[in-house]
Amino acid sequence: MAEDSPLPAPTFAEVVRAFARIGLLSFGGPAGQIATMHRILVDEKKWVDEERFLHALNYCMLLPGPEAQQLATYVGWLLHRVAGGIVAGVLFVLPGFLVMMGLAALYAGLNDVTLVQGLFWGLKPAVLAVVVEATLRIGRRALKGPPAVALAAAAFVAIFALGVPFPLIVAGAGMLGYGLTRAGSAAFAPTTPVAVTEHGVRPSLSRTALVALICGILWLAPVAAALAWGEGAFAALGVFFSKMAVVTFGGAYSVLAYVAQEAVEVHGWVTPGEMLDGLGLAETTPGPLILVNQFVGFLAGFRDPGPLGSWTGGVLAAALTVWVTFLPSFLWIFAGAPHIEAVRGNRALAGALAAITAAVVGVVLNLALWFALHVVFARIGDGPLNLPLPDWSSIQVVPAILAVAAMVAMLRLHMGMLPVLAASAAIGAAAKLMF
C-alpha cells in the first residue's frame, strides 16, 4: 500500500492563531464556516489536504450538533491531538459567544439592536462569495467522475426539493458506495490504496471509554448542579439543551424549528418575535448559527433568575446553555476521530466515504442556495413541494450588488478574503445606516 504524506507540523502557537482567525471570520452559517476553514486550512496553510478535510467533514456531517465546530475540533485534533482539538473547538465558538452575550444583554436592556444588525448587514454578501467559491472548489475536487456528480445531484434534489432528512441521504450514499466497492465497481473506489500512518493516538475501547467518562462528567455536572439547586430556569435549560445536543442531526438549520417550538410554545422562554430576533443576531455575528441557543438562554435566565439578580441569571444561563450545546461535540470527536482515521485504509469503507463525500457536496450546495436566498431577499415563502419561494418584491438591491461584486473580486480578480469582507462590510453598513 502507498503511504500517506506526513501532515505538516505547525506549532501549537500557529494553530492557536489560525483558529482564532477562523473564529473571528466564521460568518454565514455552516456553509460559510466550512468555506472559511477550507480556504485557510487547506488552500492557504496546507496543513491538511483535500482528502483529509473531506474525510473529517463526512464524519462531522453524521453527528448531532454543529458540524462546522466539530470539523474545527477534528482538524485541531489532527494537528495537535487533544490540546489542538480543545483550542480549535473553543476558539471557533468564543468570538461569537462574546458577541452574542453582549448583544443579548443589549437586547434584554433596550429591546432594540437595529444599529448592531445594520453594522453586520454588509458582511453577509461577501460571505456569500466565500461560500460560492468554496462550493465550486470542493465540488471540482470531490466529484471525480460521472457517478459522483450524479450522486451529488441526487442528494441536492432529495434535500432541497423533497425534504429528505439529511441522515437518510448520508446513510443511503454510504451504503451505495460500500456495496458498489465491495462488488468490484470502480465508481467510488479509491484510485490508489491508502495506508494509515498516524503518529499519534490509536483507537482502543479503553481509551474511548475513558474519553466518554471524562467528557460525560464535564458535560452533565453543571446540569446536575442546576437540578439539585432547583431555582430559576437553569435546570430546565440544562436538561433541554443537553437533550437537543444528542438528538438533533443535520446541522443548525434542522435544529432551529425544534428549538423555536420548545422555547416558545413549551417553556415560554421567549416570544415568537424574540426568537426571530435572536436568529437574526446569530445569522449576522461570528460563530455557529446555533448560538441562537445562547440568546434564548440569556433571556430565560434574565427573566427567571431565582434568587440571583437578572443580569447574573442571564449571563449564567447563557453560559450553561452554550456549555451543554457544545461540550458533546468534543466527546464525539475525541472518542470517534481515532476510529474514523483508522478506517481510511479500508477499501470498501473508503468507497462508502467517497460516496458520502459526493452526497455532502449536494448538501453544501443546498446550504449555499439557502444562504444566497436569505442574503438577496428579505422574505422567503413556501412554494410547490415546500420549495423556498422568494418574494421578488422584497429583493435587497444593495446586498445583491455587493454579492455580485464580491464574487467578481474573489473568483475573477482573485482578491484576498479579508479585503473583500472588510470592503463589503463597510459599504453595506454605510448604505444601511444611510437608508
N, C-alpha and C positions, 0 to 999 in steps of 0.2 A: 504493500500500500504506500501511496505517496504521503509524505508528512506535511502537516500544516506549516506555513511560515510562522515563525515565532511572533507573538504580539510585540509591538513596540513597548518600551518600558518608560512611560512618563513618570516623573517623580510625583510623590504624593501632593506636593505644593502645586504642581501643574494641574493635577486632577481637580484640586480644590478650586483653582482659578477658573478652569474651564466650566465646571458645573455651576459655579457662582454666576458666570456669564450666561449660561443656558437658563438658569432660574430667572434672571432678570429679563431675558428675551422670550420667555415661554408664554407668548400670547397666542390666541387663535384656537383654543381648544386642542383636542388630541391631534388633529391633522397638522396644525401649525407647530405644535410642540415636537412631534415626531420629525417634521421637516427641519426644524431648527437643530435638533440633535444630529440628524443625518448630515446636515451641512457642516456642522462644527466637528463632529467626532469622526466621520467617515471621509469627507472631502477635504476638510481643512487640516485637521490634526493627523488623520490617517492612523488613529490609534486602534481602530477595528476596521476590518474590511467589509465589503457589502454582504458577503455570505454570512459572516458572524452577526452583523447588525440585524439582518432579516431573520436569522435563526432565533435570536433573542426576542425580536418583535413577535414572531409567531407564537412563542410560548406565552408572552405577556398578553397577547390578544385572547388567549384561552382562559385567563384568570379573572376572577371577580375583582372589581375595583378599578382604579385609574391606571390604564395601560401605559400611558406616557411616563408617569412617575415610576412605575415598575420597570420600564425599559431603562430609564436613567439609573435605577438601582442595579439592574443586571449588568450594564456596561461598567459601572463603577466597581462592581464585584469582580468582573473580568480583569480590570486594570490593577486593583489593589485589594482584592478579596473583601472581607467583611468591613474593614475600615473604609475602603473605597466605596462600597455599596451604601454604607450609612451616610457618608458625606454627600454622595451623589443624590441619594433619595431625599435627604433633608434639604440640601441647597436647592433642589428643584422646587420644593414647596415653600421654603422660608420667605422669599421676597413677596410672593402672593399672600402668604399668611399675614405678614406685617402690614401690607397694604390693605387687605380686607379687614383686618382688625381696626385700623384707623377709619376706614370707610363705614364699617358697621357702627362704630361709636358715633361718627358724624351723623349717620342716618338716624340712630336712636335719639340723638340730641336735637337735631334740626329737622329730621324727616325730609331732607332735600339734598341730593347730591348731583344736581343738574350740572353745576360747574365742573365737578370731577369727571362726570361722564363725558362732558364736552372735551376735556383735555385728552381723553383716550380715543375719542371718536375718529380722529385722523389716523390712528395707528392701524386699525383693522384692515384697510385696503392694502397696505404694504404687506401685512401678514398674509393676506390672500395671495399675493405674488409669491411669497416664500412657499406657501402650501402648493401652489400650482407647479412651481419649479421642482419641488421635491417629489410630487406625484409623477411628473414626467420622468425624472431621473430614476426613481425607484422602478417605475414601470419598464423603462428601457433595459434596466439591468436585471430585473427579476423575471421578466416574461421572455424566456428563451425558447421560442418555437410556438407553432400554432396551438398545440394543446393547452399551454399555459395561458395564451391570450384568450382562448375560448372559455377556459375556466374562470379567468378574471372577469370576462364579460358576463358570464352566467351568475357569478357572485354579485356583481353590481346590480343586475336586473332583479335578482332574488331579494336583496336587501332594500333597494331603492323603490322598486315598483310593486313587489309582492309582500314586503314586510316580513320576510322570513327571519326568524331570530338568528342573531349572529352566531351563537354557539352551534346551531344546527348546520349553518353554512360551513363553519370550520371543521366540524366533525365529518360532514359529508365529503369535503375536499380531502381531508386526511385519509379517510377510508378508500377513496378513489385512488389517490396516489400510492398508498400502501399496496392495494390489491393489484394495480397495474404493474408496479415494480416487481412484486413477488411473482407475477405471471410472466416476467421477462420483457415487458414493454419498456421502451426507452423514453416514453412520453415525459416522465418526471424523474427518471433515474439520474443520479449524479454522473456527469461526464467523466470524472476522474474519482477514483476511490479516495476517501478521506480518513486519515488516521488521527485520533485524538492524542495530542502530545501536551496536555495541560501540565503545567509545572507547579500546580497548587493542590487544591482540595480534591480528593477523590470521593465519589459517592459512597455512603455507607448508611445502613439503617441506624446504627448507634448515633452517628453524627446528626442525622435527620431528626431523630427523637430528641436529642439534646437541644437542637435549634428550636424545635416546636415547643419544648418545655420553657425555654428562656423567653422566646417571643410571646408565648401564651400568657406567662406571668406578667410581663411588661404590658401587654395589651389589656388584660382583664383586671389587673389590680386596681386601677382608678375607678373602674365600673363597680367593682365590689365595694370600694370605699364609699362611693356615692350611694349605693344601695343600703349600706349599713347606716349611713348618716340619715338618709330618708327625708332630707329637706330640699325644697325648691324643685327646679326642673331637671337637676343634674342626673338623677338615676334614670329617668325616662329617656333623656338624651343619650346617655351612655349605652343603654340597652338597645335602643332603636338603631343608632348608627353603627353599633357593633354588628347587629344582625344584617344591616344593609351591606356591610363590608364583605360578607361571605355569600350573599345570595344574588347580588346584582352583577350580571355578566353583560358584556358588550360595551363597556366603557360608559363615560359620563352621560352621553346622550340617552342611553337606555335607562339610566338611573333617575333622571330628573322627574319624570312623570310620577314615579313611585314615591320619591321624596316629597314632591309637592302635595300629593294626595294625603300622605300620612301627616305631614307637618301642618297642613291647613285644615283638613277635614276631621282627622282623628284626634290629634293632640292640640290643635288650636294655637300653635306657637306663633304663627304668622297669618296674615290675611292673604287672599289671592293676589292682591295688588302688591303687597310687600314681597311675596315670593317672586313675582316678575321683576321687581326692582333688584332683588338680590341676584337673580340670574343675569340681569343686565350688567351688574357690577362684576360678577365672576367672569363674564364673557370679555370684558374690556380691560381687566387687570391681569398682571402676570400670574402664572400658576395654573394648576389644573382647574377645569370648569367646575369640578365637584367641590371647590371651595365655597360654593353656594351653601354647603352644609354649615360652614363656619358662620355665615351670615345668619342662618336660621338659629344656630346655637346661641349666638350672641343675643339676639332679640329674646329668645326664650329665657335665658339666664337673667337678662336685664329686667324682664317683667315678672319673673318668679325666682328671686334670688334666695328665698328662705330668709335666714337671719342676717345674711350679708347685705351690703349695700348694692344698689342696682348696677353700678359700674363694675364693682368687683365681681358680682354674679355674672355679668355679661362676658367679661374677659375670661373667667374660669370656665364658663360653659362653652365658650368658643374654643378654648384650648382643649378641653375634654373632647369636643366633637371632632376636632382635627386629629387628635391623638388616635381615637378609635377608628377613624376613617382610613388613616394611612399606615398605622402600625402593622396591620395584617399584610400589607404589601411586602414588607421586609421579610415576614415569615415565608410567604410564597416563593420569594426569590432565594433567600439564603438556604431554605430547605430543598428547593426544587432545581436550582441552577446547576449544581454538580451533576445531577442525574440527566438533565437536558443536554449538557455539554457532552456527557458520555455517549449519548446515542447518536452523535454526529458521525460515528464510524460505522453505523449500521445502514446498509444499502437500502433496505426496504423502508426503514424509518426515515432515511434521508429523502426517499421518494415521497413519503407522506408529507414531510415538512415542506418539500418543494411545491407540492400541490397546495398546501395551506398558504405558502407564500404567494402563489398566484391568486388565490381567493382573497387574501388580505389586500392585494393591490386593488381589487374591485371594491373592497370595503373602504379603503383610504380614498378612492375616487368618490365614493358616496359621501364621506365626511367633507371632502373638499367642495363638492357641489352644494352640500347643505350650508357650509360656511359662506360660500360665494353668494348664495341666495339671500342670506341674512345680512351680508355686507351691503349689497346693492339695493335691496328692497326693505322697506320698513315694516311691511305686513306680508305674511305668508299664510295662505289658507290651504284647505284640503281640496284637491281635485279628484278626478276619477281614480279609483283604486287607491285612494288616500295618498296620491302623489302630491308633493308640495306644489302649490299653485301661487305664484307671486301676484300680488295686486300691482298691476302696472302703473296705477295712479300714485303708488307710494314709492316709486323709484327715487333713490337718493343720488342726485346728479354728481355732487362733489365726491362722495366715496367711489362712485363708478369711474369717474375720470381719474381719480388718484390710483385706483386699482389697475387701470389700463396703463397709466404712466409708470407705475412701479413694475409691472410685468415687462414693459419695454426696457426699462432701465436694467432689470436683472437678467432677463432672458436674451435680449438682443445686444445691449451695451455692456453686459457682464459687470455691472457696478456691484460694489460690496453691499451686504445685507444691512449693516449698521447705518451707513449714509442714507440708504433708501428709507429705512424705518424712521430715522430722525427727520428727514425732509418731509415725508408724508405726514408724520405726527404734527409737525409744526404748521404745515399748510392746512391740514384738516382742522386742527384745533382753532386756528385763526378764523377759518371760514365759519366754524360752528359758533364761535363767540360773536362774530360779526352779524350773523343772520339768525 
